């Protein structure tokens, strides 16, 4: 992991005069005989030879992208046609519009699905070791490009550059699944059936897989979804969140440079209408969503008529249990990572802190002390630890939860929600600092619903049984954690927690070797680990006769 010194950011407003210059229009993938076939289907949507380019100085690195973002289809940038609906892409730390994002309509969705189906024909026929070599190459290139991708992610999300630089989990996932492409992703089994027959199974790809991403981890989510899908031989259409579209295009370029054939990995921009069109399309065989519970239910409804495979990684209201024998300093660090990393905009966050009654005062003192030290500011500066929320609308939503909790009698032990000492360059950003609540009633909304912001709620318990009951008292089931020095207690409690991902004496670490996913209203399906392969492949059973067919009708 490279740490690159951050020296500030200057983001031009889209309405300001911007000089015209030639921009990169496409990345050629050598002499691929399939490329002409894919690119001649829609001549009017070919990448333009020039467009207005936005240049942004990001912490010592100059980054350029078109003022109207292209899609990535068939191995090339494809710009929207005149009249296409456009949305503003806003940098959360300044509230300035830095480019525009097209919304793909039904005709363009049909076109992209057809291109992905053509790409699937090529990719699925390649040997697993060939796919693995390309993915391994992509993983290395993604790591090499990580400083650039990290800066794009800051422009996308407003999170601190230090966080983005330290997170290589997307590239790690690509490297992990590259090693499985020629083994687990294609392996079957042999079943002896006596002397007259035998059987075997084949693990085969599904076809065109759609990944619909959330806005909090655009780099990680794009790669977590595409890596297992590609390793299994599928083609992919990624629809990043319209709020965070920048990283996806760079990832597409890297995949192409690594040797991925045209049409195998595609990026299509749009809003919820585009996602709905992709989900309901009969040419799509799989949809994987990272998003909210209401969106997940709509995805299932839209996918039902075609009975396509669906994986859902949805929200959470996860518990973090701290027993009185825990290392309190470690527990406090865990609580910080479970609530305030990425401005609290993490689905698996442990926002319900269940602390044993006898250590509550000590825990709260240390927790508040560390929270008060958090440095809020310009996300592109090296010293910043806490950036901006994603949009003004989301900021108001989080603030409404805080205001309602106060009105319901929840006690704000620490309240840094109002951030006033910001540099003038980011004074208009969407900043809201951390809040710690105590004495929340069990019926308060802030204990029941996902806030998706830097808001922690502390509850106390007396016994192990009470802690487990409180932890499981939610409709969600994404994650949970236990902090204790009693190893038997740790495993005993984890065994009873109704959550898909659990940590012991740690929080929010998700290596690619371990499957990640929830249960109940937090969704189903796994991302990461060998288990993810089952959600991007299908099993075919083959019976082989070694004797004549027995038939009672010719006796």
N, C-alpha and C positions, 0 to 999 in steps of 0.2 A: 504494500500500500504506500503510495507516494503522498507525502504531505507537501503541498505547494503553498507558499506564503500568499495570503490574500491582501490585496492593497486597495480594495474599494471597487465600486461599480458605477458606471454612468450609463443610464438607459435612455436612449432618445425616444421622445414621444412620437407616435406614429404620424400625428398631424404636422410635425415640424418638417421643413424641407430636408429631404434626404437625397444625396447625389445618386445618380444612376450609375451602375457599373455592371459588368458581366458577372453572373453568378454561376456556380457549379450547376450543371443541368442534369448530369447522370453519372453513374459509375459503371463503366463497361466491365464485363465479367469474362474477359478473354474471348475466344472464338467459340461461342456456344451455338450449336446448330438449332436450338430451340428458341433462341431469342427473336429471330425475325418473325416466327409464327405468333409469338405472344404480343409483339409490338405493333403488328399491322392490323390488329382487330379494331382499334379505335383511333384512327389517325388524328382526329380533331383534338384529342386529349394528349398528344405528345408533349413532352417537356419543352418549354420555351427556351430559346437560346439565350434570352436575357430577361431580367426583371429587376425591379427596385430591390436593393439589398440593404438589410439592417445590420449595422456593425455595432457590437456591444463590447466594451472593455470590461472583462470579468476577471478581477483579481489577477491582473498581470497577463491575461490571455485574451486575445482578440477573437471574438466569435461572430460569425456572419451567417445570416439566414434571410430568405426572401421575406418581403413584407406581407405577401400572401403565401402561406405555407402550402406546399404541394402534398399530394398523396404519394405513396410509393407502391407502384403496381407493376408487375412483370419485370422487376429489376431496374426500374427507372422512376425518376420523379415525374409525376403527372399533375400538372396544374389544373385548377378548376376552370371550367368554361365561363364565359361572360354570363352574368345573371345568376350565378350560383350564390346561395345565401352564405354570408360571411359573419363570423363572430369575432369579437375582440379578444386577443390574448393579453392579459394584464399581468404585469410583474407585481406580486403581492407586497413587496417591500416598499414600493413607491406609488402604487396604484396607477402607473402609467401603462398605456397600451403600447406594446412593442411590436406586434404584428397582428395579422388576421388569420382566422382558421376557417376553412371551407366546411360546409355541411353537405355530405354526400346524400344524393337523392336515390330513389328506387332504381332508376336506370343505371346509375353509376355502381350501385351495390350489385346489380345483376352482372355488370361487366367485371367487377373485381372477383366475384365468386367464380365466374367462368375462367378467368385467368388462373385463379388458385387451383381449380380442378385440373387445368392443363399442367400446372406445376407439379401437382400431386402425381400425375402419371409418370413424370420423370423421376421425382425424388423417391417414390415408393418402390421403384424398380431397381434402385441402386442397392448394392450390398450394404449391410449394416456397418461394416468396417469403413466403407467409403464415406458414409454419412458421419461416422464418428470422427474421421480425420478432419472433415470440414468443420464440424462443431468444435473440435479441439483447437483448430486454427482460429476460429471465431472467438473462443474463450480467451486465448492469448491476446488477440487484437483488442478485445474489449478491455482487458486489463491495461494494455498500453494506452488506450484512449480514455482511461478512467478520469484523469484530470479534466478533460474536456467535457465528458458526460456529467461529471459532478457539477460543473459550472452551469451546464444546461439545466440540470435538475434544480439548482438554486433559482434560476430564472423562472422555471416552471412552478416551483412550490413555495419559495420564500424561506425554506429551511436553511440553517447555517451551512456554509461551505464545509466546515470541519466535519459535520455529520455526513454529508454526501461523499466526501473524500474517504472517510473511514468505512463506508459501506460498499464492499465489493461482492455482496451476496449474489447479485445477478450474474456476473461473470463466473463466479464460483459454481453456480448452478449449471451453466452451459458446459463448463469443464467436467463437472460430475456426470452429467448425462451423456457427454461424448464418450465416456468410458463404458457406458451401458448399451450404446447403440448397436454393438455387434454381439451382445450377449443376452441380457435380460429382456431387452426390447424386442428381440426376434425369436427367443427360445421357445420351444414347445416341449412336449413330453411324449414318450413312447409307452404304450399300454399293451402288454401281451394279453391275448384273448384266447389262449389255448393253442392247439396245433393247427387249427383251421382258419385262424384270423388274427389280426392284430389291429391296433388303432394308434393314431398319433394326433397331436394337436398342433395347430399353427397359431402363433401370435401375429396378428396382422394390424396394420394401421386402420384408422377410421375413415380418413378422407380429409375434407376441408374442416379445420378447427378454427373457431372464432374465439379470440381472447378480448374481453372487455375490461379495461383497466380502471382502477380508482386513481385519484389524483395525489395521494400522499406519498407513494413510492413508485413513480412512473418507470424508472430504470429497472428496479428490482422486479416489479410486476410483469413488465414486458418480457423479461428473460425467464422468470419463473414459469410463465405460461408457455413460452415458445420452446424452451429447451427440451422438456419431456415430449412435447408434441412432435418436434422435428426429429428427435432421436428415435421415435417410434415409426417415422416415415410419413407423417402427415404433412400437409401444407397448412399455413397459418395466415389468418387475416387478423391483424391487431387493430382494435379501435381504442386508442388511448383516450383518456378523459379530455374533453374539449378545453378544460382548464390547464392541462399540462401536456401539450402536444409536441414539445421540442425534442425531447430525448429520443422518441420513437423513430424519427427520421434518421438520426445519426446511427442508431442501432441497425436499422435496415441497411444503411450504406455499409456498415461493418460486416454484416452477414453476407452481403453481396461480394465484398472484397475478399472474404474468406473462402468463397467458392460456391455459395449456395446458388443453385440454378434459378433463373427468373421465374417468378410466380409462386415460389415456395414460401417466401415470407413477404407479406404485403401489409402496408399501413394505410388505413382509411380513416379520415377525420369526419367528425360529425357530432351531433348531440344525441339525445335519447331516441329521436326518431330513426336515426341511422342504426343505433343499436337494436332497435325493435325490428327493423328490416332485415338485419343480419340474422337475428335470432329466429325469425320465422321463415327464413329462406330454405327452400327444399333442397338446395344444393349444399347446405351446411350440415355436417354430421355431428358436430360437437360445439357446445358453447361453454366457456369458462368465464365466470364473472367474479370480480372482486368489487364489492360495493355494499350498499345498504340493504337491510332486510326488505323494505318495500320494493326496491328495485329487483331483488332476487326473486320475489314472488311474481313480479311481472314477467321476468325472464322465463320462469317455469310455465306460466300461462301461455306465453307466446310460443314456446318450444313444444308444447303439448300436441298440437295438430300433426306435427311431423315426427313425434316421438324420438327426437334426437337426444343424445346424451348431454347431460348438464352437470356441471360442477359449480358450487356456490361457496365462496369465502366471504362471509357477511360480517355483520357487526358483533360487538360484544359488550359485556358489562362485567369484566372479569374480576375475580377476587384474588387478593394476595394476603395469605395468612401468615402472621408473625407470632410465633410462640415465645414464651418467656425465657426459653433456653437458647434462643437464637443469638447469633452474633449481631448485635443491634446496628453497628456501623455498616455491616454488609446489608442488613435489612433496609436501612435508610437509603443506601445506594441503590438497592433494588427498587425501592419505592420511587426514587427519582427517575430511574429508567422506565418504570412502569407508568409514569404519569406525565412527565415533562419533556421527554425526548421527542423531537419532531413537533414541538409545541403542543404535545398531547394528541396529535392527529394520527393515532395508530389504533387499528381495530382491536388488537389483542391487549391493549393497555389494562393494567390492574388498577382501575379507578376506585375499586372498593377495597380499602385497606383494613383488614380485620386484624386488630392488634390485641393480644392478651392483656387483660385489664391491669395486671400487676406491673407491666412495663410501659403502659401508655404514656405517662408523663415524660419519661426519659426518651422514648421514641419520638414523641411530638416535638420536644425541644430540639433534638438533633435534626429532625426532618425540616422544621421551619428554619433552622440556622443554615442548612445547606441550600434550601430553596431561596433564601434571601440573597445568596451569593451569585445566583444565576445572572449572567451578563446578557442582557437583551439589547439587540441593536442591529446594525447593518449585516445582513446575512453573508456578504462577501468579505467581511473582515475576519482575520484569523482568530481574533480573541472572542468573537461572538459565540455564545452558546445557545441562543434562543432567538428564533427569527419571527417572521410574520405568519399570521393565519392565511388561508388560501384566498378568501374573498371577503369583501365587506359584508355581504349577506351572511356568510358563515360566522364572521365576527359577531354580528348582532344576534345570531342564533345562540352562540355560546354565552354571550352576555345576558341573554334573556333567561337562560338556565340559572346563571349566578344570581340574578335579581330575584327570580322566583324562589330560589332556595333560601335566600335571606328573608324574604317575606314569609316563608313557611316556618321560620324559626331556626333554620340551620345556622350554626355559629361559624363565621369566617375567622379561623384562627390566624390565617395569613391571607392578605388580599393585595396582590400586585397587579390586578387586572387592568388598572389604568396606567398606561405607560406614557409619560410626558417628557422625559429627558432624552429625546431622540435627536440625532443630527438633522439639520434642515433638509438634507437630501432624502431622508426617509420619513419625514414628518407626516406625510400623507399615506403611509403604509398601514397595513391591517394588523396592527400590533395589539396583543392582549396578553398580559403576563399571568403567571401561575396563581392559583387560589387553592387553599386547603380548608376544607369544611370539617366541622366536628358537630356532634349532637344532631345528626340528621334523623328525622323520623323514618320508620320503615316504609311509610307510604309516600315519601317525597319523591317527586319525579326524578330528581338528580341521582337517586339511588337505583332507579329502575330503568332509565333510558340512557342510551349512548349519547354523551355530550360531544365527543370527538374534539376535545379541547383540553387545555391545561388545568383541569379541575379534579382535585383528589378529595375523596370522602373517607374519613376515618371512623370506623366503628370498633367497639370493644366486645370481647367475649370472655367467658370464664373457663369453659371446659372445651375439650377437643370436640365433643359431640355438638356443642353449640356452634363452634366454628364451621364445622362441616355443613350444618343445617343452614347457616347464614350464607355460606359460599354457594350452595346449590339452590338457593332461593331466588332464582332468576330464570327468565325464559331463554336466556342466551347460554351458550356452552362452547365458547371459542377457546378460552385459555384460563389457567389458574396457576398459582404458585404457593409453595410452602417454604417458610424459613424456620429452620430448627436445627439443632446440633444432635438431635436424637434420630439416628438413621432409621430405626424401626418405626418411629412415629411418622417420619417423612413418607416412607413407602406405604404405611397403613392409611394415612390421610389421602395421599394421591390416589390410592386404590378406590376411594369413595367419592372423589371429586368428579362431577359430571361435566367434564370438559375435554375437548379433543386434543389440546396441547397443554402439558403441565411442566413446570420447572421446580426444581428443588434447589434452594439457596442461590437463585439466579432469576433474571427476568428478561424476556423479549429477545433472547438469542435464538436464531433459527438457522442453523447450518443446513446446507443443501442435502446432507446425508440423512436428515431426519424429516419425516413427513409432517406437514403442517396443515391443519384444518380443524373445523369445529363440528358441533352437533347441535341438536335442537334448532332454535331460530338463528344460530350462527352459521347454518349451512351444512353442506356435506361434500365429500370429495377431499382429496389430498393433493397438496403441492409440495414437491420435494420428496426425497427418499425414493427407494425402489417402489414403494407403494403407489407413487404417482403414475407409474406406467400403466397400471390397470385402468386408469381413467382416460388414457389416450390410445388405447388399443382394444382389440376384440379377439376372442378365441374361436377358431374354427376346428371342429372335430372331424376326423377322417377315419372311416372304417375300411379296412382292406381285407377282402376275402381271399383265402388261400385254397378254396375248394369250390365245388359246384353249388349253385343256388338250390336250396331246398324249397320246394313248392308243393303243398298238399293237393293242388288242383290237377297235377298230372300223374297222380298215383292211381 
